[in-house]
Amino acid sequence: MATRTLKLGCTFRYSSLAPTAAVFQVAAQPTEEIQILDETWSVTGDLPLHHFRDLYANPCTRFTLPVGVTTLTYGARAIIPDVFDTWDESAPEIPPTELPDDVLVYTLTSRYCQSDLLAGQAWRRFGGMTPGYSRVQAVNTFVHDWLRYTTGSTNATATAMDAFATGVGVCRDYAHLMITFCRALNIPARYVHGYVTDMDAYSPGTPMDFHAWTQVWLGDRWWDFDPRWNSPRKGRIVIGTGRDAADVAMVTTYGNPWLQLMTVTAEEDLDQ
């Protein structure tokens, strides 16, 4: 299979008035199909970084921001198959009685995905559809059409309920709303945070950022659904997965440092 090489990475610059503990979730995860190579980390003053895995096996990096200005940069290359997202219209929904033990948690309500509160909407809109991939795709299309992507329209406390009520949001809100509808239908769904390129696809012409999308359990595996775009993409690199954005925050700080700068890179490496 043909492959392509990507450049991935990000830079954060913080200003802090006091020493502040911080956890970053920005490292790309390899898979059977995707190789992650040449990872680099750099931080002002060569501060010690501690790498660990969280409860969901996501790679995390923690250190303490000192007083003053600190810059952290992560970089890597990824070798990916030169294909768009895959799908299988025959993939079935699995009843809760037959779900794997570690998948059941993704049928439950969570901080940003209040599936109990939107259950009535979910069943009225999608309950009469044939279960399976096509119903999940219908949810994906509905969320894509219902929300208007608006930078800065929501904040860190916005929930799926808020997105449904206002009709606006950013990629995390699209993901949260789709997850919520799926869980209300007893379909396991989880939140994904990662890098996605504009390679061979529509580019909005805005600065690159991290991206959030949804994975849904159908048959015997997780499938990618992206209600923000509602179309297949190339170069989808996972950083982490969880119940919602609370589990996969790109940065968690135990204090109130000021974020001066954040840049994200996810593009084809034409030098390779």
Buried (B, 14 or more C-beta within 10 A) or exposed (E): EEBBBBBBBBBBBBBBEEEBEBBBBBBBBBEEEBBBEEBEBEBBEEEEEEEEEBEBEBBBBBBBBBEEBBBBBBBBBBBBBEEBBEBEEEBEBBEEEEBEEEBEBBBEBBEBBBBEBBBEBBEEBBEEBEBBBEBBBBBBBBBBEBBEBEEEBBEEEBBBBBBBEBEBBBBBBBBBBBBBBBBBBBBBBBBBBBBBBBBEBEEEEEEBBBBBBBBBBBBEEBBBBBBBBBEBBBBBBBBBBBBBBBBBBBBEBEBEBEEEEBEBBBBBEEEE
